[in-house]
């Protein structure tokens, strides 16, 4: 059984993510989800929008195994995930860019931060640094390799977080409002990436124009359920 969980090279008809009948709520608060279901396949780019507080970011945390649902099933790459070890085995295949980039930037230099993932995947230091430099260049951060991530602007932090995720060659992405804090050149760079280079993704964004431009379908999360946009 353990061997099966490592097999993430699934045929195209096996969903990257399938969540079924999820119930979740924070302690002492109203339920966030009730019998929520979603299927995300490898030929899709899904957009999710909805009111503030509707649970969009929480959904990503449940999908990644950082929060445990009260009820329901989370399947990633064709296998149900329940334990921390089962989720951890595929987290580098399903890269997440958090809404707050400070949540994933922690090293003393940008180069170290972006190289961290490849090193954890077993790459040599030389290989990891080469990958990191390539991703830093791709996201317009060349020359900032020795900067402390905390000294970067909000837009630079956003691009640095994405560079760190892409350095691990994920099969899919979860993007939580990635355009937040970006100036126009950075937004154009991210838009070009999403259109031409990004793997399949789920994109959380309040901007309907972004969702229509980059996504194959859009869903609205409200009152614990998904609906089609009107």
Secondary structure, 3 states (H helix, E strand, C coil): CHHHHCCCCCCCCCCCEEEEEEEECCCCCCCCEEEEEEEECCCCEEEEECCCCCCHHHHHHHHCCCCCCCEEEEEECCEECCCHHHHHCCCCCEEEECCCHHHCCCCCCHHHHHHHHHHHCCCCHHHHHHHHHHHHHHCCCCCCCCCCHHHCCHHHHHHHHHHHHHCCCCCEEEEECCCCCCCHHHHHHHHHHHHHCCCEEEEECCCHHHHHHHCCEEEEEECCEEEECC
